[in-house]
Amino acid sequence: MKKIIVLFSLLFSIFCLYANDTYFFMAGGQLVPTKEGNVDVEMSEEIINIVLNPKDYEITVDFSFYNTGKDISLEIGFPFFCLGIGGEGTISDFKCWTNDVETSYTDYPIKKNWNSNEPTELENAYVRTIKFPSKKTTKTRISYKATYGREAPSYTIAKYLYGTGSSWKNAIGKMTVRIQSNLIYSSPIQLALPEEGSMQRVSDNVWEAVYTNIEPDEYTKCITIVMGNIFGDTGPRVLQKNRFVPCNVKLTKQSLFWYTKPQLRLLRNAIYAFNGYPFKSKDLIELFEVECAEYGWFGFKEIDGKYKGYYPLDKNFSEDKLSDIEKYNVKLILEEEKSL
């Protein structure tokens, strides 16, 4: 349950999400030649897999390059940088492959002109030499883990730098962005993508977008995923019923787009928790009656210095206790659960 309190807020775009003192760390990204200049190699395809885990996120990227010119060997860097103020971030477990063969790399200082007004500093890059045969496709892969950044500080952030793709010849032919969420109490609430509104759900916890002929207009362009708590609590106040969106506002399918099936179940049962439903499932009792009580969530009342229950349990609970809005939202969430 501490994870909920640390990660904080999700729910719907009705809430004001951002402040100006944004900070995040260690965005890593596309492969880039370490020396400026024209190259005859195109990035014909890029497949970006981002896996959101409770403690960190994992990125695996598969590249296909096509050399339109003569045989050439290039020093290729995987750049990563810090953006913003404060805090510490890390990239770990970095690995790289060329044509399915794992290769070694060197941690190497690399300077680039970011042409950005934001406080961006390119730290360095992992560099290796790759041979690009003439008129042939060369495949490479990178993978790594990264710690989340934070925003203001209620939201967590994952980033992937794709603007460096402008270093190659022509546009990026095809870019696939795939996001997998293994999160428990948090979920994406806002994304910055090459094209907005392009994500489609392909399974319970996987979303995907496909783009063609992507040509970043800035070297610092990033895919950015902002995440918050699934119950929509911005903290630090106790989440009261009159601030809990599903008890007061009719939801839409779109507002549930980033919820996984287990998260939808928790959201639906939170409506019942606010109405005193006596749960029978052990995990729901643990969540709403025990752990949430310990941290003062869901409108708990303090008695003798301790929080007691989420709302007074109603042993005679019936569905009639729910408002029309709550009944509508329960039905909508249940339909979405079944569809997954």
Buried (B, 14 or more C-beta within 10 A) or exposed (E): BEEBBBBBBBBBEEBEBEEEEBBBBBBBBBBBBBEEEEBBBBBBBBBBBBBBBBEBBBBBBBBBBBBEEEEBEBBBBBBBBBBBEEEEBEBEEBEBBBEEEEBEBEEBEBEBEBEEEEEBEBEBBBBBEBEBEEEEBBEBBBBBBBBBBBBEBBBBBBBBBBBBBBBBBBBBBBBBBBBBBEBBBBBBBBBEBBEEEBBEBEEBBBBBBEBEEBEBEEBBBBBBBBBBBBBBBBBEEBBEBEBBBBBEBEBEEEBBBBBBEBBBBBBBBBBBBBBBBEBEEEEBEEBBBEBBBEBBBBBBBEEEEEBEBBBEEEEEBEEEBBEEBBBBBBEBBEEBBEEE
